[in-house]
Amino acid sequence: MSGYIDLSMPISSAMPTNEPDHFPPRITPYADIASHGWAGSTITIDSHCGTHVDAPSHFVAGEIGVDEIPLDTLVGTAQRIDVQGPVVSAEQVAGTQAARIVVHTGCSEHSDQPSYITDYTHLDVGAAHQLVRNGVRLVGIDSPSVDAPGVDAVHQILLGHGVIIVENLANTAALPDVFELIVSPLRIVGGDGSPARVVAIAYSPGPGPTP
């Protein structure tokens, strides 16, 4: 038996965005069924809008874009880490065993509030270095950023070591301790990032944790 959990934030013009660094999507119909017999829309969207993937090229010149991220990094066994408090420390992630981790902070449960963008749980540099030492290949979090507002150090550490970042996850409270993760960014050539559909598969009974 398995259950599917959608970890993706819905995309709409009303969704939370970290302005002015990022902007909300613009979805404009250019054809409708009544007039054309079919519907179509133009979409203008930030590469870091909503639930999204940060590729190494987001912060590191010459590194790979989102289209070059190996699929076996984006898909595989993942581990949920629960964090209480404003900062994720090295001690809180020291026990990670999987190659992919999702940090559950509860922030996404308040994504409709203005404070979601300005007051959220993030990693400190110690946690970033610890995850690199643990061999983690992908880090997801249910808040707007792995970094504090106005800070880039965690991005630089993780992406500089080839660790893929997934931000603005949703529904992480529904995750079991260990699950299968599928992260599907758009295959944008040379892209610094991309909105993504992210799905967890929770097995019951589940296999033991494996990296």
MARBA-3410 file (N, C-alpha, C, O; in Angstrom, 1 decimal):
211
0.8,-1.2,0.0,0.0,0.0,0.0,0.9,1.2,0.0,1.9,1.3,0.6 ~ 0.5,2.3,-0.7,1.2,3.5,-0.8,0.2,4.7,-0.8,-0.9,4.5,-1.3 ~ 0.7,5.8,-0.3,-0.1,7.0,-0.4,0.8,8.2,-1.0,2.0,8.2,-0.8 ~ 0.1,9.0,-1.8,0.8,10.1,-2.5,0.5,11.4,-1.7,-0.6,11.7,-1.4 ~ 1.5,12.2,-1.5,1.4,13.5,-0.8,2.0,14.5,-1.7,3.1,14.5,-2.0
1.1,15.5,-2.0,1.6,16.6,-2.9,2.3,17.6,-2.0,1.6,18.2,-1.1 ~ 3.5,17.9,-2.2,4.3,18.8,-1.4,4.5,20.2,-2.1,5.3,21.0,-1.7 ~ 3.6,20.4,-3.1,3.8,21.6,-4.0,2.8,22.7,-3.6,1.6,22.4,-3.2 ~ 3.3,23.9,-3.6,2.4,25.1,-3.3,1.6,25.4,-4.6,2.2,25.5,-5.7 ~ 0.3,25.7,-4.5,-0.4,26.0,-5.7,0.1,27.3,-6.3,0.4,28.3,-5.6
0.1,27.4,-7.6,0.6,28.6,-8.3,-0.6,29.5,-8.7,-1.5,29.0,-9.4 ~ -0.5,30.7,-8.3,-1.6,31.7,-8.6,-1.0,33.1,-8.4,0.0,33.3,-7.8 ~ -1.7,34.1,-9.0,-1.3,35.5,-8.8,-1.3,35.9,-7.4,-0.7,36.9,-7.0 ~ -2.1,35.2,-6.5,-2.2,35.6,-5.1,-1.2,34.9,-4.2,-1.3,35.1,-3.0 ~ -0.4,34.1,-4.7,0.5,33.3,-3.9,1.6,34.2,-3.2,1.9,35.3,-3.8
2.2,33.7,-2.1,3.2,34.5,-1.5,4.5,34.6,-2.3,4.9,33.5,-2.8 ~ 5.1,35.7,-2.4,6.4,35.8,-3.1,7.3,36.8,-2.4,6.8,37.7,-1.7 ~ 8.6,36.6,-2.5,9.5,37.4,-1.8,9.9,38.6,-2.6,11.0,38.7,-3.1 ~ 9.0,39.5,-2.7,9.2,40.8,-3.4,10.1,41.7,-2.6,10.0,41.7,-1.4 ~ 11.0,42.5,-3.2,11.2,42.7,-4.7,12.2,41.7,-5.3,12.3,41.7,-6.6
12.8,40.8,-4.6,13.7,39.8,-5.2,13.0,38.9,-6.2,13.6,38.6,-7.2 ~ 11.8,38.6,-5.9,11.0,37.7,-6.8,9.6,38.3,-6.9,9.2,39.1,-6.1 ~ 9.0,37.9,-8.0,7.7,38.5,-8.3,6.6,37.4,-8.5,6.9,36.3,-8.9 ~ 5.3,37.7,-8.3,4.3,36.8,-8.5,4.1,36.4,-9.9,4.4,37.2,-10.8 ~ 3.5,35.2,-10.2,3.3,34.9,-11.6,2.2,35.7,-12.2,1.3,36.1,-11.6
2.3,35.8,-13.6,1.2,36.5,-14.3,0.7,35.4,-15.3,1.4,35.0,-16.2 ~ -0.6,35.1,-15.2,-1.2,34.1,-16.0,-2.3,34.8,-16.8,-3.3,35.2,-16.2 ~ -2.1,34.9,-18.1,-3.0,35.7,-19.0,-3.6,34.9,-20.1,-2.9,34.4,-21.0 ~ -4.9,34.6,-20.0,-5.6,33.9,-21.1,-5.5,34.6,-22.4,-5.7,35.8,-22.5 ~ -5.2,33.9,-23.5,-5.2,34.5,-24.8,-6.2,33.8,-25.8,-6.4,34.3,-26.9
-6.8,32.7,-25.3,-7.8,32.0,-26.1,-8.8,31.4,-25.1,-8.4,31.0,-24.0 ~ -10.0,31.4,-25.5,-11.0,30.7,-24.6,-11.9,29.8,-25.4,-12.0,29.9,-26.7 ~ -12.5,28.9,-24.8,-13.3,27.9,-25.5,-14.5,28.5,-26.2,-14.9,28.1,-27.3 ~ -15.1,29.5,-25.6,-16.3,30.1,-26.2,-16.0,30.7,-27.5,-16.8,30.7,-28.5 ~ -14.8,31.4,-27.6,-14.5,32.1,-28.8,-13.6,31.3,-29.8,-13.7,31.5,-31.0
-12.7,30.4,-29.3,-11.8,29.8,-30.1,-12.0,28.3,-30.2,-11.4,27.6,-31.1 ~ -12.8,27.7,-29.3,-13.0,26.3,-29.2,-11.9,25.6,-28.4,-11.9,24.4,-28.3 ~ -11.0,26.3,-27.9,-9.9,25.8,-27.0,-9.4,26.9,-26.1,-9.7,28.1,-26.4 ~ -8.7,26.6,-25.1,-8.2,27.6,-24.1,-6.7,27.6,-24.1,-6.1,26.5,-24.2 ~ -6.1,28.7,-24.0,-4.7,28.9,-23.8,-4.3,30.1,-23.0,-5.1,31.1,-23.0
-3.1,30.1,-22.4,-2.7,31.2,-21.6,-1.2,31.4,-21.7,-0.5,30.5,-22.0 ~ -0.8,32.6,-21.6,0.6,32.9,-21.5,1.0,33.0,-20.0,0.2,33.5,-19.2 ~ 2.1,32.5,-19.6,2.6,32.4,-18.2,3.9,33.1,-18.1,4.9,32.7,-18.7 ~ 4.0,34.1,-17.3,5.3,34.7,-16.9,5.5,34.4,-15.5,4.8,34.8,-14.6 ~ 6.6,33.7,-15.3,6.8,33.1,-13.9,8.3,33.2,-13.5,9.2,33.0,-14.3
8.6,33.6,-12.3,9.9,33.7,-11.7,10.5,32.2,-11.6,9.7,31.3,-11.3 ~ 11.7,32.1,-11.9,12.3,30.7,-11.8,12.4,30.2,-10.4,12.7,29.1,-10.2 ~ 12.2,31.1,-9.4,12.2,30.7,-8.0,10.8,31.0,-7.4,10.7,31.5,-6.2 ~ 9.8,30.8,-8.2,8.4,31.0,-7.7,7.8,29.8,-7.0,8.0,28.7,-7.5 ~ 7.2,30.0,-5.9,6.5,28.9,-5.2,7.5,27.8,-4.9,8.6,28.0,-4.6
6.9,26.6,-4.9,7.8,25.4,-4.7,8.7,25.3,-5.9,8.3,25.1,-7.0 ~ 10.0,25.4,-5.6,11.0,25.5,-6.7,12.3,24.8,-6.3,12.6,24.6,-5.1 ~ 13.1,24.5,-7.3,14.4,24.0,-7.2,15.5,25.1,-7.5,15.3,25.8,-8.4 ~ 16.5,25.1,-6.6,17.7,26.0,-6.9,18.8,25.1,-7.5,19.2,24.1,-6.8 ~ 19.2,25.4,-8.7,20.4,24.7,-9.2,21.6,25.3,-8.7,21.6,26.5,-8.3
22.8,24.6,-8.8,24.0,25.2,-8.4,24.4,26.5,-9.1,25.0,27.4,-8.5 ~ 23.9,26.7,-10.4,24.2,27.9,-11.1,23.5,29.1,-10.5,23.8,30.3,-11.0 ~ 22.6,28.9,-9.6,21.9,30.0,-9.0,22.8,30.9,-8.2,22.6,32.1,-8.1 ~ 23.9,30.3,-7.6,24.8,31.1,-6.9,26.3,30.9,-7.3,27.2,31.7,-6.9 ~ 26.6,29.9,-8.1,28.0,29.5,-8.4,28.2,29.6,-9.9,27.6,28.8,-10.6
29.0,30.6,-10.3,29.3,30.7,-11.7,29.9,29.5,-12.3,30.8,28.9,-11.7 ~ 29.4,29.1,-13.5,30.0,27.9,-14.2,29.5,26.6,-13.7,29.8,25.6,-14.3 ~ 28.6,26.6,-12.7,28.1,25.3,-12.2,26.8,24.9,-13.1,26.4,25.7,-13.9 ~ 26.3,23.7,-12.8,25.3,23.2,-13.7,23.9,23.9,-13.5,23.7,24.4,-12.4 ~ 23.2,23.9,-14.5,21.8,24.5,-14.5,20.8,23.4,-14.1,21.2,22.2,-13.9
19.6,23.8,-14.0,18.5,22.9,-13.5,18.3,21.7,-14.5,17.9,20.6,-14.0 ~ 18.6,21.9,-15.7,18.4,20.8,-16.7,19.5,19.7,-16.6,19.3,18.6,-17.1 ~ 20.6,20.0,-15.9,21.7,19.1,-15.7,21.7,18.3,-14.4,22.6,17.5,-14.1 ~ 20.7,18.6,-13.5,20.7,18.0,-12.3,20.4,16.5,-12.5,19.4,16.2,-13.2 ~ 21.2,15.6,-12.0,20.9,14.1,-12.2,19.6,13.7,-11.6,19.2,14.1,-10.5
18.9,12.9,-12.4,17.5,12.4,-11.9,17.6,11.6,-10.7,16.7,11.7,-9.9 ~ 18.8,10.9,-10.5,18.9,10.1,-9.2,19.1,11.0,-8.0,19.2,10.5,-6.9 ~ 19.4,12.3,-8.2,19.4,13.2,-7.1,18.0,13.7,-6.8,17.6,13.8,-5.6 ~ 17.2,13.9,-7.8,15.8,14.4,-7.6,14.8,13.4,-7.2,13.7,13.7,-6.7 ~ 15.1,12.1,-7.4,14.2,11.0,-7.1,14.9,10.0,-6.2,16.0,9.6,-6.5
14.2,9.6,-5.1,14.8,8.6,-4.3,14.3,8.7,-2.9,13.4,9.5,-2.5 ~ 14.9,7.9,-2.0,14.5,7.8,-0.6,14.9,9.1,0.1,16.0,9.6,-0.1 ~ 14.0,9.6,0.9,14.2,10.9,1.6,13.8,10.7,3.1,13.1,9.8,3.5 ~ 14.3,11.6,3.9,14.1,11.5,5.4,13.5,12.9,5.8,14.0,13.9,5.4 ~ 12.5,12.8,6.7,12.0,14.0,7.3,12.7,14.4,8.5,12.9,13.5,9.4
13.0,15.7,8.7,13.7,16.2,9.9,12.7,17.2,10.5,12.4,18.2,9.8 ~ 12.3,17.0,11.7,11.4,18.0,12.4,12.3,19.0,13.2,13.2,18.6,13.9 ~ 12.0,20.3,13.0,12.8,21.3,13.7,11.8,22.3,14.4,10.9,22.8,13.8 ~ 12.1,22.5,15.7,11.4,23.5,16.4,12.3,24.7,16.7,13.5,24.5,17.0 ~ 11.8,25.9,16.5,12.6,27.1,16.7,12.9,27.8,15.4,12.6,27.2,14.3
13.5,29.0,15.4,13.8,29.8,14.2,14.9,29.3,13.4,15.0,29.7,12.2 ~ 15.8,28.5,13.9,17.1,28.2,13.2,17.3,26.7,13.2,17.2,26.1,14.3 ~ 17.7,26.1,12.1,18.1,24.7,12.0,19.6,24.7,12.3,20.4,25.3,11.5 ~ 20.0,24.0,13.3,21.5,23.9,13.7,22.1,22.6,13.2,21.4,21.7,12.8 ~ 23.4,22.6,13.3,24.2,21.4,13.0,23.7,20.2,13.8,23.6,19.1,13.3
23.5,20.4,15.1,23.0,19.3,16.0,21.7,18.7,15.5,21.5,17.5,15.7 ~ 20.8,19.5,15.0,19.5,19.0,14.6,19.5,18.2,13.3,18.6,17.5,13.1 ~ 20.6,18.3,12.5,20.6,17.5,11.3,21.8,16.5,11.3,22.1,15.9,10.3 ~ 22.4,16.4,12.5,23.6,15.5,12.6,23.3,14.1,12.3,24.1,13.3,11.8 ~ 22.0,13.7,12.6,21.7,12.3,12.4,21.1,11.9,11.1,20.5,10.8,10.9
21.2,12.8,10.1,20.6,12.5,8.8,21.3,11.3,8.2,22.6,11.2,8.2 ~ 20.5,10.4,7.6,21.1,9.2,7.0,20.8,9.1,5.5,21.5,8.4,4.7 ~ 19.7,9.8,5.0,19.3,9.7,3.6,20.1,10.7,2.8,20.6,11.7,3.3 ~ 20.1,10.4,1.5,20.8,11.4,0.5,19.9,12.6,0.3,20.4,13.6,-0.2 ~ 18.6,12.5,0.6,17.7,13.6,0.5,17.0,13.8,1.8,16.5,12.9,2.4
16.9,15.1,2.2,16.2,15.4,3.5,15.1,16.5,3.2,15.4,17.4,2.4 ~ 14.1,16.4,4.0,13.1,17.5,4.0,12.9,18.0,5.4,12.6,17.2,6.3 ~ 13.2,19.3,5.6,13.1,19.9,6.9,11.6,20.4,7.1,11.2,21.2,6.4 ~ 11.0,19.8,8.1,9.6,20.2,8.4,9.7,21.2,9.6,10.1,20.9,10.7 ~ 9.2,22.5,9.3,9.3,23.5,10.3,7.9,24.0,10.7,7.7,24.6,11.8
6.9,23.7,9.9,5.5,24.2,10.1,5.3,25.5,9.5,4.1,26.0,9.6 ~ 6.3,26.1,8.9,6.1,27.5,8.3,5.1,27.5,7.2,4.3,28.5,7.1 ~ 5.0,26.4,6.4,4.1,26.5,5.3,2.7,26.5,5.7,1.8,26.8,4.9 ~ 2.4,26.1,6.9,1.0,26.1,7.4,0.5,27.5,7.6,-0.7,27.8,7.8 ~ 1.4,28.5,7.5,1.1,29.9,7.6,1.5,30.7,6.4,1.7,31.9,6.5
1.5,30.0,5.2,2.0,30.7,4.0,1.0,31.8,3.5,1.4,32.6,2.6 ~ -0.2,31.8,4.1,-1.2,32.9,3.7,-1.0,34.2,4.5,-1.7,35.1,4.3 ~ 0.0,34.2,5.4,0.3,35.3,6.3,1.5,36.1,5.8,2.4,35.5,5.3 ~ 1.5,37.4,5.9,2.6,38.2,5.4,3.9,37.8,6.1,5.0,37.9,5.5 ~ 3.8,37.4,7.4,5.0,37.0,8.1,5.7,35.8,7.5,6.9,35.5,7.9
5.0,35.0,6.7,5.7,33.8,6.1,6.9,34.2,5.3,7.9,33.5,5.3 ~ 6.9,35.4,4.7,8.0,35.8,3.8,9.1,36.4,4.7,10.3,36.4,4.3 ~ 8.8,37.0,5.8,9.8,37.8,6.6,10.2,37.1,7.9,11.3,37.4,8.4 ~ 9.5,36.1,8.4,9.8,35.5,9.7,9.6,34.0,9.6,8.5,33.5,9.8 ~ 10.7,33.3,9.2,10.6,31.9,8.9,11.8,31.1,9.4,12.8,31.7,9.7
11.7,29.8,9.6,12.8,29.0,10.0,13.7,28.7,8.8,13.3,28.5,7.7 ~ 15.0,28.8,9.1,16.1,28.6,8.1,17.3,27.9,8.7,17.3,27.7,9.9 ~ 18.2,27.5,7.8,19.4,26.8,8.3,20.4,27.8,8.7,20.5,29.0,8.2 ~ 21.3,27.4,9.6,22.5,28.2,9.8,23.7,27.6,9.1,23.6,26.5,8.5 ~ 24.9,28.3,9.0,26.0,27.7,8.3,26.5,26.4,8.8,27.0,25.6,8.1
26.4,26.3,10.1,26.8,25.0,10.7,26.0,23.8,10.2,26.5,22.7,9.9 ~ 24.7,24.0,10.1,23.8,23.0,9.6,24.2,22.7,8.1,24.2,21.5,7.7 ~ 24.4,23.7,7.3,24.8,23.5,5.9,26.1,22.7,5.8,26.1,21.7,5.0 ~ 27.1,23.0,6.6,28.3,22.2,6.6,28.1,20.8,7.0,28.7,19.9,6.5 ~ 27.3,20.6,8.0,27.0,19.3,8.5,26.3,18.4,7.5,26.6,17.2,7.3
25.4,19.0,6.7,24.7,18.2,5.7,25.7,17.8,4.6,25.6,16.7,4.0 ~ 26.6,18.7,4.2,27.6,18.4,3.2,28.4,17.2,3.8,28.7,16.3,3.0 ~ 28.9,17.3,5.0,29.7,16.2,5.6,28.9,14.9,5.6,29.5,13.8,5.5 ~ 27.6,15.0,5.8,26.8,13.7,5.8,26.5,13.2,4.4,25.9,12.1,4.3 ~ 27.0,13.8,3.4,26.7,13.3,2.0,25.4,13.6,1.5,25.0,12.9,0.5
24.6,14.5,2.1,23.3,14.9,1.6,23.4,15.5,0.2,24.3,16.3,-0.1 ~ 22.5,15.1,-0.7,22.5,15.5,-2.1,21.4,16.5,-2.4,21.5,17.3,-3.4 ~ 20.4,16.5,-1.6,19.2,17.4,-1.8,18.6,17.8,-0.5,18.4,16.9,0.4 ~ 18.3,19.1,-0.3,17.7,19.6,0.9,16.5,20.3,0.6,16.5,21.3,-0.2 ~ 15.3,19.9,1.1,14.1,20.6,1.0,13.6,21.2,2.3,14.0,20.7,3.3
12.9,22.3,2.2,12.4,23.0,3.4,11.0,23.6,3.1,10.8,24.1,2.0 ~ 10.2,23.6,4.2,8.8,24.2,4.0,8.8,25.7,4.4,7.9,26.1,5.1 ~ 9.8,26.4,4.0,9.8,27.9,4.2,10.3,28.5,3.0,10.8,27.8,2.1 ~ 10.3,29.9,2.9,10.7,30.5,1.7,12.2,30.3,1.3,12.5,30.4,0.1 ~ 13.1,30.1,2.2,14.5,30.0,1.9,15.2,29.2,3.0,14.8,29.1,4.1
16.3,28.6,2.5,17.2,27.9,3.5,18.1,28.9,4.2,18.6,28.6,5.3 ~ 18.1,30.2,3.7,18.9,31.2,4.4,17.9,32.2,5.1,16.7,32.3,4.8 ~ 18.5,32.9,6.0,17.8,34.0,6.7,17.5,35.1,5.6,18.3,35.2,4.7 ~ 16.5,36.0,5.9,16.3,37.1,4.9,17.6,38.0,4.8,18.2,38.3,5.7 ~ 17.9,38.2,3.5,19.1,39.1,3.2,20.4,38.4,3.3,21.5,39.0,3.2
20.4,37.1,3.6,21.7,36.3,3.8,21.8,35.2,2.7,20.7,34.7,2.3 ~ 23.0,35.0,2.2,23.2,34.0,1.1,24.1,32.9,1.5,24.4,32.0,0.6 ~ 24.6,32.8,2.7,25.7,31.9,3.0,25.4,30.5,2.9,26.2,29.7,2.4 ~ 24.2,30.1,3.3,23.8,28.7,3.2,23.6,28.2,1.8,24.0,27.1,1.4 ~ 23.0,29.1,1.0,22.9,28.8,-0.5,24.3,28.6,-1.0,24.6,27.6,-1.8
25.3,29.4,-0.7,26.6,29.3,-1.3,27.3,28.0,-0.8,28.0,27.4,-1.6 ~ 27.1,27.6,0.4,27.7,26.4,0.9,27.1,25.2,0.2,27.8,24.4,-0.3 ~ 25.8,25.1,0.3,25.1,23.9,-0.3,25.3,23.8,-1.8,25.8,22.8,-2.3 ~ 25.0,24.9,-2.5,25.1,24.8,-4.0,26.6,24.7,-4.4,26.9,24.1,-5.4 ~ 27.5,25.3,-3.6,28.9,25.2,-3.9,29.4,23.8,-3.8,30.4,23.5,-4.4
28.7,23.0,-3.1,29.1,21.5,-2.9,28.2,20.6,-3.8,28.2,19.4,-3.6 ~ 27.4,21.3,-4.6,26.5,20.5,-5.5,25.2,19.9,-4.9,24.6,19.1,-5.4 ~ 24.9,20.5,-3.7,23.7,20.0,-3.0,22.5,20.8,-3.5,22.5,22.1,-3.4 ~ 21.5,20.2,-4.0,20.3,20.8,-4.6,19.4,21.3,-3.5,19.2,20.6,-2.5 ~ 18.8,22.4,-3.7,17.9,23.0,-2.7,16.5,23.1,-3.3,16.3,23.4,-4.5
15.5,22.7,-2.5,14.1,22.8,-2.8,13.4,23.6,-1.7,13.4,23.3,-0.5 ~ 12.8,24.8,-2.1,12.2,25.7,-1.1,10.7,25.8,-1.3,10.2,25.4,-2.4 ~ 10.0,26.4,-0.3,8.6,26.6,-0.4,7.8,25.3,-0.5,6.8,25.2,-1.2 ~ 8.3,24.2,0.1,7.5,23.0,0.2,6.2,23.2,1.0,6.1,24.1,1.8 ~ 5.2,22.3,0.7,3.9,22.4,1.4,3.6,21.0,2.0,4.1,20.0,1.5
2.7,20.9,2.9,2.1,19.7,3.4,3.2,18.8,4.0,3.0,17.5,4.1 ~ 4.3,19.3,4.5,5.3,18.4,5.1,4.9,17.8,6.4,5.5,16.8,6.8 ~ 3.9,18.3,7.1,3.4,17.7,8.3,2.8,16.3,8.0,2.7,15.5,8.9 ~ 2.4,16.0,6.8,1.8,14.7,6.4,2.9,13.7,6.1,2.5,12.5,5.9 ~ 4.1,14.1,6.1,5.2,13.1,5.7,5.5,12.1,6.9,5.5,12.5,8.0
5.8,10.9,6.5,6.4,10.0,7.5,7.9,10.3,7.7,8.4,11.1,7.0 ~ 8.5,9.5,8.6,9.9,9.8,8.8,10.8,9.4,7.6,11.8,10.1,7.3 ~ 10.4,8.4,6.8,11.1,8.0,5.6,10.1,7.8,4.5,9.0,7.2,4.7 ~ 10.4,8.3,3.3,9.5,8.2,2.2,10.3,8.3,0.9,11.5,8.6,0.9 ~ 9.6,8.1,-0.2,10.2,8.3,-1.5,9.8,9.7,-2.0,8.6,10.1,-1.9
10.8,10.4,-2.6,10.6,11.7,-3.0,10.8,11.9,-4.5,11.7,11.3,-5.1 ~ 9.9,12.6,-5.1,10.0,12.9,-6.6,9.9,14.4,-6.8,8.9,15.0,-6.5 ~ 11.0,15.0,-7.2,11.1,16.4,-7.5,11.2,16.6,-9.0,12.1,16.1,-9.6 ~ 10.2,17.4,-9.6,10.2,17.5,-11.0,10.2,19.0,-11.5,9.2,19.6,-11.7 ~ 11.4,19.5,-11.6,11.5,20.9,-12.1,11.4,20.9,-13.6,11.6,19.8,-14.3
11.1,22.0,-14.2,11.1,22.1,-15.7,12.5,22.0,-16.2,13.4,22.4,-15.5 ~ 12.6,21.4,-17.4,14.0,21.2,-17.9,14.4,22.4,-18.7,14.5,22.4,-19.9 ~ 14.7,23.5,-18.0,15.1,24.7,-18.6,16.6,24.7,-18.8,17.4,24.6,-17.9 ~ 17.0,24.8,-20.1,18.4,24.7,-20.4,19.2,25.9,-19.7,18.9,27.1,-19.9 ~ 20.2,25.5,-18.9,21.0,26.5,-18.2,20.3,27.2,-17.1,20.8,28.2,-16.6
19.1,26.8,-16.7,18.3,27.5,-15.8,18.9,27.5,-14.4,19.4,26.5,-13.9 ~ 18.8,28.7,-13.7,19.3,28.8,-12.4,18.3,28.2,-11.4,18.7,27.9,-10.2 ~ 17.1,27.9,-11.8,16.1,27.3,-10.9,14.8,27.1,-11.7,14.8,27.4,-12.9 ~ 13.9,26.5,-11.1,12.6,26.2,-11.8,11.5,25.9,-10.8,11.8,25.2,-9.8 ~ 10.3,26.4,-11.0,9.2,25.9,-10.2,9.1,24.3,-10.4,9.5,23.8,-11.5
8.6,23.6,-9.4,8.6,22.2,-9.5,7.3,21.6,-8.9,6.8,22.2,-7.9 ~ 6.9,20.5,-9.4,5.9,19.7,-8.7,6.7,18.6,-7.9,7.5,17.9,-8.4 ~ 6.4,18.6,-6.6,7.1,17.7,-5.7,6.1,16.8,-5.0,5.1,17.2,-4.5 ~ 6.4,15.5,-5.1,5.4,14.5,-4.6,6.2,13.5,-3.7,7.3,13.1,-4.0 ~ 5.6,13.1,-2.6,6.1,12.1,-1.8,5.3,10.9,-1.9,4.1,10.9,-2.0
5.9,9.7,-1.8,5.2,8.4,-1.8,5.5,7.8,-0.5,6.7,7.5,-0.1 ~ 4.5,7.6,0.3,4.6,7.0,1.7,4.1,5.6,1.6,2.9,5.4,1.3 ~ 5.0,4.7,1.9,4.6,3.3,1.9,4.2,2.8,3.3,4.8,3.2,4.3 ~ 3.2,1.9,3.3,2.8,1.3,4.6,2.4,-0.2,4.4,1.5,-0.5,3.6 ~ 3.1,-1.1,5.0,4.3,-0.8,5.8,5.5,-0.4,5.0,5.6,-0.8,3.8
6.4,0.4,5.5,7.5,0.9,4.7,8.8,0.2,4.9,9.0,-0.5,5.9 ~ 9.7,0.3,3.9,11.0,-0.3,4.1,11.8,0.5,5.1,11.5,1.7,5.4 ~ 12.9,0.0,5.6,13.8,0.7,6.5,14.5,1.8,5.8,14.6,1.8,4.6 ~ 15.0,2.8,6.5,15.7,3.9,5.8,16.9,3.5,5.1,17.8,2.8,5.7 ~ 17.1,4.0,3.9,18.3,3.7,3.1,18.7,5.0,2.5,17.9,5.8,2.1
20.0,5.3,2.4,20.5,6.5,1.8,20.1,6.6,0.3,20.4,7.6,-0.4
END
